[in-house]
Amino acid sequence: MEYLIQQVVNALSVGSEYALLALGLAIVFSIIGLVNFAHGELITVAGYSIFFAAAIYLPSPWLALPIAVLGAMLAAILFERVAFRAIRNASTNTGILTAFGVSIVVQNAFVIFVATRPKPVATPEWLSSMLEVGTLQLPVLQIVETLVTVVAILALAVLLRRTTIGLAMRAAAKDFIAVRLMGIKANRVILAAFAISGFLAGLAAVFIISRRGAIDPFMGSVPVLKAFVACVLGGLGSLQGAVVGGIALGVLEVLLQAFLPREVTMFRDAIVFAAVAIVLVKFPEGLLGRKHELGDKEA
């Protein structure tokens, strides 16, 4: 029973990480239809922001947390201003290729100007401690990650429902042209979406780095791929779907890792993606995706 509880906590933690990243992808896609595969590089930028701050002067590991979030937010805004604003009205394929281009440029910039090998990064020691609950020993990192994700999701819901910019973003997700006709500046709405995606990526980066203990130029590649799968599973463009898909993907991964026979665990990712494919066959739009009426086909 204790082992099951520990694995459930671990599953919720990993699912929360995917949910944060998937939310960042979904909020940008819902407004401008861009699948931002450079989203993973926000994690890398957040990590190197901590690394450079520590190399210069970092009086307290606590400062690593806001530095990572701020670095990811500034990088997201820079990506939008330099790379994505110019191709805003281009085709979907152009947006995807541009996102991949930004990702490759950032990765190679860190390889050329910093280093290819992983660099250790210090984070607050209490994140690596254990919390004793009766006979249970639960990692503080996993509990905090889950709680922070819940708070972030609630805060995002309040922002989208109670603030002017949030209402503008919700309206833009439905009909961007109508929003512009109402006198709301498109650049402001899109920039806010990228800033929020950077904030969420920065939060996720803090926990990813705390778990890894090191950074490298390619550390964001796998998490953004998993986040994209979570978005598709939940329904691409649906914020609720991103959360559901991220948690479902994390829970499935951890439970398979915990309960599959040892000789089969090497195929965990293959089993996860096969399960996702089966779900998408049944729900092509994702679990919470909107169905689009395409009309009857002509014979």
Protein Blocks (a to p, Z undefined) as FASTA:
>chain_A
ZZmmmmmmmmmmmmmmmmmmmmmmmmmmmmnopacfklmmmmmmmmmmmmmmmmmopcbf
klmmmmmmmmmmmmmmmmmmmmmmmmmmmcfklmmmmmmmmmmmmmmmmmmmmombdcdd
dddfklmmccdehjaccdfklmmmmmmmmmmmmmmmmmmmmpmklmmmmmmmmommlmmm
nopafklmmmmmmmmmmmmmmmmmmmmmmmnopacfklmmmmmmmmmmmmmmnoghiakl
mmmmmmmmmmmmmmmmmmgcfklmmmmmmmmmmmmmmmmmmmmnojkbccddebjadZZ
